[in-house]
Amino acid sequence: MSAPDWKSIRSEFPTLAHWTYLDCARKTIPPRCQERAMQDYTRDVYENAGADAWSAVSVAETRAALAQLLGAKPTEIAFTKNTTEGLNIAAHGFDLRPGDNVVLTDLEHVANVWVWKHWEAKGVEIRLARNREGRLPLEAFLEKMDARTRVVSTAYVTYGNGYRVNLPELGRACRSRGARLVVDGVQGIGILGARLDALGADIIASGGHKGLLGLTGSGIVYCREELVNELRADFVKQPSAEPAGLAHVVSQFDYVRTAHRFEGGNPNFLGIRVFREGAEFLRAIGLDRIEQRVRELTTACLKLLKAAGLDSQTPNVWEERAHIINVLVPDAASLMNRLREKHRVVTNVKDGALRLSMSFYNDEEDLERTVRALKQELGGKPAAARKAPSAA
């Protein structure tokens, strides 16, 4: 099978004609298929009164397309507004008791901290697995887990230095101890090629505005099929054996037996239309190829940074990283602004470090241009010595 034409694929992202964009860990830049999806949606509303734009069939087709792309069953995928909503579904879905505990990590985005905090008032302990110099090996989780650990919740890829948690390994450890594994997947989904159903997680939440090439305000939550009926869902009655006289009513709500039961009210029809176009675009390239391209780019970036005398906390080993590389520099926020204003290079700052994040649409010239700009702005000054980030 021939390699993708990355130059041709790059041309599908008009923003790259004007900017060096290394901030996909915040938001994706839209490919042309996103524009076409929005135009098709509007045209259908104008001309057909929304016959397809507001169609349940169209929603089902998108659900199937995402399931095929990501490695899951359509019945395991629910549409949400964002990562936080998916994590919130998980954080309110378990029947926890006083004395139980939930294990998070000290490298979590705040979205995967505050959704769990309500349990503390009910006698449930929130524990933090502590990073080892920016890494979260299995031992960091195990030392916080005990017989009363009911849930472990972690990012797939940490938002700051880009460390990738070994989810299959952690999932096996959770299952052997009777704990559920909940994952903030937004920094891995659409970038890494592993199937969702192979990661060992019970629930994975992701916004659509990063690797899935969707709009803000759109997202998904994956819930392992065997767990769907066990979770609480505030706006849908718990599945149960119904009295015979209600059989005709229950038959109208078969979706409560699938992950669709986590969806309340009308879905984001426009966001779902964009999702479908994005899924088809990504599937045509292949997630395995996308992962390989991101691997090549991040490896090249780390080498360029090292040659320039710049330090990073991002692991060199591919299996411990994804698309995010942080750079330890003095006054990262000011540097980020100068890169944008003077060099048209878009980056970000997280945990006091400059964050570069790249996708398959980037190329080596983007990286070389960025490192040249960094060297120019730093004026040959050595990178500031920093320690690994502490608690989020």
N, C-alpha and C positions, 0 to 999 in steps of 0.2 A: 504494500500500500504506500503510495507516494506521500511525501511530507506536505503539509499545508503550505500554500503560498502566503506566507506571513505578510509580505508587502501588500498583496492584494487585500488581505483581511484588514490590515491597518487602514487602508483607504476607506473602509466602512465606518470609521470613527472621525468625523469632520473636525472635532476639537483638536486633533493631533496636527492639523495643518497650521495651527496658531500657537499651540502650547506644548511644552514637555510636561506631560501629566503623569506624575508618580504619586497619586493619592487615591487609588482605587479602593484602599482599605477604609476610606471615608465614604465616598460615593463613586459609582461608575460614571464614566462619560457615555452618553448614549450612542449606540450604533444606529445606522440608517434604518435598520429594521424596526427600531423603536418608534421612529418618526412615522414610518409607514403604518405601523399598528395603530397609532393614535389617529392618523388620517382615515384609515379604514373604519375605525370605530365611529368617528364623527360622521363620515359619509353615510354609514348604515343608519345612524339615528336620523339624519336629514332626509334620506331617500326612502328608507324602509321602516321608519318609526321604531327603530331598535330591534327589529326581528332577530338579527344575529347578535348585535352588540349586547343585548340584555337577555340572551338565550341561556337557559340552564344547560342545554346541549353543549354550547360553546365553553361554559365553565367546566363541564365534565371532560371535554376534549383537552383543555389546558391541564387539568389535574392528571390526566393520563400521560400527557406529554412530559410533564415534570417528573412523574413517577418513573417513566422510562429513562429519562435523562439521568436521574439521580440514583436509581437503583432501589426502588421501593414499589409497593402496591398502591394503586390509586386510592384504595380504601384507607391507607395509612397517612394520606396527605390532607391537611386542612389549610385553608387560606386564612391569613391573619393580616394585621396592619403592619407588623414589624417584628423584629426579634424579641423585643420586650414583651409584646402581647403573648407570643408563644411561650416564653419563659414564665409569664404570669399564669398561664393556663396550667403549666406544670406545678408551679409553686402553690397553687390553691387546689390541686387535684388529688393530693394524697391524704390519707387518713392518719395523720401523725398524732401521737399522744405525748403528754408530759413525760419528760425523761428521755425521749427520743432525741436524736441529733441529726443535723444536716451538715455535710462537709462541702464547703466552697474552697476557693483558693485566694491567696493574696495578690494574684495577678488578674483578677476579674474586672471586666468593665462594670461600672456601677449598676448597669441594668440587671446583671446577674447577682447582685447583692441585695438591693432593696426589695426585690420581689419576694425574697425569703424572710425578710425581717419581721413580718407580722407574726411568724410562728413563735418568736421569743416571748411575746406576751401570753402565749398559751403553754409555756413551760418547755418548749423545744429549744435545744441548744444549737447555736450556729457556730461551727468551727471553721477555721481557716487552715488549709494545707499551706505550709510555708515553702516558698521557692528556694532553690539552691542556685544562687548566682544566676537568676533569671530562668531557671529550668524547673520543671515540675515532673520529676521521675515518679514512678509508681510508689516508691518508698515515702514520698512526701504525703501521699494520700493515705497509705496504709497506717502511718503513725498516728493519724487522727481518727481512724475508723475503729469501731468496737462493735459489740453485740447489739448496741442500740442505734447504730447508724442506719437510717432508713433511706436516705437519698445522698448521692454525691452529685454535685453540679459544677461543671467546668467549661471553660472555653475550649473549642477544638484547636484554634490558633489564637494565642493571646494578642490583644490589640496593640500592645506596646512594643516589645522586642520581637514579636512574631514567633515565639516558641510554640511548636506543635505537640500537643499532648498525645501520647500513644493510647488512643481510645480503645482499640481492641483489647489490649492488655489490661487497661483499667476496667473495661466492661466485664472481662472474665473475673477479675477480683471482686467486683460488685456482686455479680451473680452468685459466686461461691459463698458470699456473706449475706445474701438476701437483701441487698441494697439496690435501689434503682439508680440508673445513671441518666442524668439530664445534661444536655449539651447546648451551649451557645455556639451555633455552627456558622455564624454569619461570615467569619473570616476564612472559612474553608470551603463552603459549598460553592460550586461553580469554578473553583480554582484547583481543587484536588480531585483525583479520579476515583477514589474509593467509593464503593456503593454505600448508601446510607444503611442498608440492612446488614452490612458487613462490619460496621463500626462498633457493634456491641452496646449501643445506646438504646435506652427505652424511649426517650423523647429528644428530638433535635429541633431547635428553633432557629430560623434564619429570616432576616429581612431580605427583600428582593432587590435592593438598590446597590448591591455590590457585585459579587461574582455572577449573579443570575441576570444581570443586565436589565433589571426592572426599574419601576418607579418607586420613589419614596412613598410610604403609605401602603405598601404591598409586601406581603411576606408569606411564609409557609411554616407549619409545624408538622414534623413527622412524629407519629406515635406508633410504636410497634404494635402490630395487629392484636397480639394476645393481651395487651394492656388497655386497649381502647375502652372497653366496657368497665374497667375498674376505676378509672379516673372520675372524679367529681367534675361536673360541668354546670356552672351556676344557672345558665339560662335554658338548659334542656333537662328534662326529667331523667333520673337514673334508669338505665335499662333494667327491666325486671320481667318476671312472668306476669302477664296481665290477666285479669278476669276474662272469662270467655266472652262476656257481653261487650268488651271493649276491643275485640279483635279487629273490627272494621275501622276503628279510630287509629289503633296502633299501626295498622298497615300503611297509613299515610306518612309515617315517620320512620321508615326503615333506615334512614341515614343515621339514626342514633346508634346503630350498631357498627358504625365506621367512624373514622376520624372526622367526618363531616359534622359530627355532633358538637364539635368545638367552634363551629361557625354560627354566629348569631345574626339574624337579619340579612339584608341584602349584602352581597359581596361587593368588592371593589371591581366592578365590571371592566373599567378601563385598565386598571392595573393587571387584571387577569388576562386581558387581550394582549397586553405588552409582554406578560410572562410567556405566553404561548409562542410569540415570535422569537423571544429571546431563547427559549428552550430549543426551538428548531434550529436557530443559528448556532448555538453551542453544540447541539447534537451533530450537526453537519461537520463541525471541526473535530469533535471528540474530546471528552474530558481527559482521557489519558494523554492525548497530544497537548492539550492545554497545560496540564500539569508538567509535562516534559519541557515545554517552552518556558514556563515560569521557573522551572529548575535551572535551565540554562541561563536565563536572565539574572536571577538572583546570584548564581555562582559567579557570573561575570561582574556583577555589581560589587560583591564582596572583595573580589580580586582588585578591582579599580580603587576601592576605598583603602585597602591595605597598602597598595602602591603609593597612594597619596598621603600615607601616614595617619589615616583616620581610623578610629576604633569603633567597634560595634559590639553590642551584647547579643546579637542574633547568632544562633549556632551555625557552624560551618557544615555540619552533617545535614544532608537534605531531609532525612526522615525526622529531624527535629525543627524544621522550619517550613514556611510556605512562601508567600509573596511579600512579606513584610521584612524590612531591614531597618534597624535603627542606627543612628550615627551619633556618637558622643561628641558634642561641640559646645563651645561657650555660647551662652545667650541664644539658645535654639530658636526662640520665638522671633527675635529680631532677624536672625538669619533666614528663617522661613519667609518673612515678609520681603526681605531684600531679594531672595531668589525669585519670588513671584514678580515683584515690581521691576527689577532690573534685567532679569534673564528669562522671564516668562516660563519659569520652572515651578510647578505646583507640587508642594510637599505638605507635611503636617508636623505637628509637635505633640508627642505623647510622653508622659512621665519625664518631662524635662529634656528629652532627646529628640533630635530631628528624625522623622519617620518617612522613609521612602517605601512605597508599595507599588508593585508593577504587575501588569497583566499580560496576557498573550499578545495584545495589540501594541505593546511597547517594543522597542528594538535597542540594539547595542548603542546606536548613536544617541538615543535618549540618555542612556547611562553615562556615556562619555561627556556629553554636554553638561549634565548635572554635576559630575565630579569636577570638571573644569571650573564651573561656576562656584562650587564650594571652595576650591583652592583659591580662586580669585578673591572671594569674600572673606576668607579666613586669613589671607595675606601671609600664608606660611606659618601661622601660629599653631602650636601643638594643640591637639584636642584636649579639653579639660578632663582631668581624671574623674571618673564617676564610679559609684558602686551600683550593683544590680538594684533594680527597683524593689521597694518594700511593699507594704500593704497598699491595696488600691483605696 
